[in-house]
């Protein structure tokens, strides 16, 4: 899906930043939930599915 030429382009870099932002947002949202310990947070992370 992603080759080296695509990742070197501005669009590829934007795609990587977007993926990283989605993952970071998931961790942030889970960390804001009440009653979730750090051990459970890493086990029960519902990550974003990439198409």
ABEGO torsion letter per residue (X at the ends): XBBAAAAABAAAAAAAAAAAAAAAAAAAAAAABBGBBAAAAAAABBBBBBX
